[in-house]
Amino acid sequence: MTRRAATLSLAGGAVLWGAAAVADSLTYHNDRFDVHGTLPVGFAAGPAPQNGDGREFSSPEDSGHISIYGSYNTTDSITAYREDTKAFYANSGGEITYEAGQDDWFVLSGTEGGMVFYLRVEQGKSCDGDVVLGHWLIEYSEEDRGVYDPRVGKMSEGLNVGSC
């Protein structure tokens, strides 16, 4: 999976993390696909990929990793992309235990190789007018379920595609 280097900025907002509300969250913006996503302040950015699709962030305290990235839809529709993504997880030994969506977004969640994943994909338009997909993916160990399970849905709602 590829990710794009872009700017990080502090944005006012509340993210429930641990036992208390944290005053700030980080907002990542990917210029190439005009994808925005939020993550907890303590997460650190990994190295920028060469292709500029997105970025991965890691928790210094546990197994949590959040990836925020954009892509072009290489299928006929977001429904077809959803089915391809489900097949990818099934073929790699994953089990999808939760699925939701509408015409322009979907969520898949489950387990794969001892890790929990939660993927939110939204379709939108870049500033150039291209139809693109924004992805917000969190992965964490089974041992960290108590930390992440109650919060991932709300955190993933910070994903936005297109701001022009």
Buried (B, 14 or more C-beta within 10 A) or exposed (E): EBBBBBEBEEBEBEBEBEEEEBEEBBBBBBBBBBBBBBBBEBBEBBEBBEEBBBBBBBBEEEBBBBBBBBBEBEBEEBEEBBEEBBEEBEEEEBEBEEEEBEEEBBBBBBBBEEBBBBBBBBBBBBEEEBEBBBBBBBBBBEEBEEBBEEBBBEBBEBBBBBEE
